[in-house]
Every structure is written in C-alpha cells, then in structure tokens.
Amino acid sequence: MTLGQNSGVGRRAKIRVSETSGSPRTRPEALVRVPAFRPYGAVLLEGVLMRSLKLLIVDVLLVVIGIFLAQALRDNFEFVATNVSGLIPYVIASIISSIVVVTGLGLNRSVWRFSSMRDYLILAAAAAVIVVSSLLLTFSFNRLEGTARSIPFLSFLTILVLLVGARVYARIHYSTRRGGAKQFATEAADGDLLTKNSTIIIGLNRLTELYLQAAH
C-alpha cells in the first residue's frame, strides 16, 4: 500500500511498504531534492559578476543622463522636441561606447568607496574616449545631423562630473558612516558593548580582489 508522510519542515514523500517478505521494506517513491553544494569561490565569483554588471549599468545610465543634461544646458533648460529627437543617434552611440570603455578599463570592477585621484584621472580619460568615439560613430552614421556641435564638449563635462561625483559621494558616505561607527565604538569601549572582529589579508592576487569587491 502507499502512505503519505509529512516531515517537520513541510516536505512530502511517498513511502511504499512491501508485504511480500517477512519484514516490511520501504522504498522512496519521490526523493526530496537537496540543493547541490556550491564552492565558496563560485558563490564569490557570482556575486562579483553581479556587482560588476550593476556598476556597468549605473555608469551607462550616468553617461546617458550626462548627455541629456548637456542638451538641457545648451537649450537653457527648455524642452525642444526636435533637438531631443536629433540627439537619439548620439545617445545610442554613447551607450555602445560607454559599455566598451567601462568594461575595457575595468571601471565596473572598482570599489567606489576606495576611489582616489588616480581613479578620477582614469574617469576623465574614459569620458574623453566615450565622447570622441560617440562623435565618430554618429558622424559616420548621419554626419551629426540634428546634433549641435557644442554637445560633445558639454557632454564631456557633464559625464565627467556625474561619474566622478558618484564615486566621491560613495567615498564620503562611507567615511561618514565609518566615522560614526568609530565614535560609537569609542563610547561603548568602557562597557565592553562591542566585539570587534578584524580580518587580515595576506598577499595580493585575483582572489584578494574578489574578496574586497564582495565585501563592498
């Protein structure tokens, strides 16, 4: 006969009891699926890839926002439909260029809260490459028809400000939060309210970079 049995965690399994022999035997008819074991390195790598993809999307969105902001500055923040529609080929070219440049320079693999002047100089070079390559792509497509000649220069400035500003904000936010945590730890040190755990990383290789990015 067939019996239905519920486990403590809500799992169900059908047990078939055979009465042909002297002692009853049980054979599982439906096995409970157990999640396969995944190495820590694979989980860490997956988390880093997802984070890199998110940062890539954020950088591309900042580039697009910077282009429309440049158009708004040129039009004195007045909406002109013909100017916006003529900007679409340049925006598409900028999206393609930004994906290539950001992934090529590894900007989506950086840790924003640890950004420095060297990172900002790389961002300036990346913004220049994005603008120049977008300009060339758009010129080869429609010879910049519908795109004002001042847009590339203005978009370079706005893109640079947005890319650098996002990383500066992340750094300031982290420093402020860390400063508040240090103050709280100092005030609670007398009462032993906090237990501080420290992690020492020895060596610098690809796994170290993965660990730092996952801890971001």
N, C-alpha and C positions, 0 to 999 in steps of 0.2 A: 504494500500500500504506500501511498505518498503523503507525507506530512509536511505542513508549512511551519516554519520556525522563525521567530524574530529574535535578533540579537539585541544587546543592550544599547547599541548605537544606532539602531534602526535599520540594520541590514537584514535582508531576507535571503534565505537559502532553502531550496527544496531538498529534502532527505528521503531517499528511497530505502526502505527496510526490506531485506530479502529473508523470507521464512523457509527457504528450501533446506538450509542446513540447521544443525542443532543450535548454533549461536547466531543471532541476528547480525548481519553486516550492514554497514551504511555506506552509501556511495553518493558523493555530492553531485547533484544534477546541474546546479548553477553555481559556479565559483564566484566568490567575491573578488572583484578586480582591485588589486593593490597597486598604488602608484609606483612606478619604476624609480629606482634610486638614481638620482642625478648628481654627478660630482659637483663639488663646490666651485671648481674652476669654470664649469659650464654655466652654472647659475650666475656667477660673477660676470662672465663674458656676455651673457644675455642681457644683464642689467646695464652693462656699459654700452652695448649696442643700442638699447632702447633710449638711454640717456643721450647718446650721440645723435640719434635721429631726432629727438625732441629739440636739442640745441640747434640742429641744422634747420628745422622748421622755423624756430624762433628767429634765427639770423636772416633767413629768406624773407620772413614777414617784415622784419625791420628794414630790409632793403626796399621792399615794395612800399612800405609806409614812407620811407625817406624820399622816394621818387614822387609820390603824390604830394608830399609836403613841399617839395621843391616846386612843383607846379602851382601849388597854392600860394607860395611866396611870390612867384612870378606874376600871378594874376591878382595880387593884393587880397588874397583870401576871398575872391569872388569865384563862384562856380560858373564855368564856361563849358558847355557840353561839347562843343567842337574840339576844344583843347584837350579835354579829358579823353575823348574817343581817339584822337590822334596820338595819344600817349600810349595806347594799348600795345602796339608792336614793341616799343621801347621797354615797357614793363615785362613783356614776355621774354625778350632778350636778356633783361636784367635777372630774371628768375633763373634762366638757364646758366648764365654766367656766375651768379652767386652760388648755385649748387656746386659747380665745378671748382670755383675758387675756395669756398669754405671747406669742402672736403679735401681739396688738394693741399691746402695749408694747415689742415688739422685744427681749424678753429672750433669745430664742433666737439673736439676731444679735450679741450682745455677746461680748467676749473676756474670759473668766473670769480669766485671769492678770493682766489690767489693770483689774480691778474696783476701785472706790473707794467712799467713803462715800455718794456720790450714787447709785451703783447699789444700795447696800444700802437706802437710803430708798425707792427705786423698788420694790424687792422687798417691803418692808414694806407699801407701798400695794397692790401686786399680791396679796399674801397676804390682805389685808383684803377686797379686791374678790372674790377667789375664794371666801372663806368666806361673805360676805354673799350673793353670787349663788347659791352652792350651797344656802344656807339657804332662800332664796326659792323656788328650783326644787323643793327637797324638800318645802317646806311646801305649795306649790301641788299637788304630786302626792299626798302622803298625810298632810299636816299633821304631819310629823315623827314619824309613828308608828314606834316602835321605835328612835328616835334620842334619846339622852339630851340634855338641854338644855345640859349643860356641854361637849358635844363641839365645838360651833363655836368656843368660846373656846380650848379646849385645842388644837384642830387649827390655829387661827391661830398659836399659839406654836410648835407642832412644825413646821408648814410653814415658818414664817419661819426657824427655826433650821436646818432642813435646806437651804433654798435659799441662805441666806447662808453657812452652813458649807461647802457645796460650793465656792462661789466663793472663800472665804477659804483653803480648803485648796489650790485651784489656784494662787492667788497666792503662798502660802507655798512650795509645791512649786517653782514657777518661780523664785522669789527664791533658794531654797536651791541649785537646780541652776545658776542663773546665777552665784551666788557661788562655787561650786566651779569653774566654768569660768574665772572671772576669776582665781582663785588659781592654777589650773594654767597659765594664760597668763602670769602674772607669773613663775612659777618657770621656765617654758620660754623666757622672753624672751631670756635671755643666750645660749642655744644656738640661737636662731632656729629653734625646732622648729615653730612655728605660723605660719601665714599667715592674717592677719586680713582679712576682706573686710567692707566697710561698704556699706550701702545708704542713700542719701539720697532721701527722698521730698519732692518739692516740690509744694505745693498740697494742698488737701483737697476731695475730691469723692467721688462714689459709687465710682469705680474705686480710690481710696485705701482706702476701707473694705473693698472686696472683696479687695484685696491683703493688708491686715492680717489679715483673717479667714482667708484661705487660708494665710498663714504661721503661723497659730496652731498 
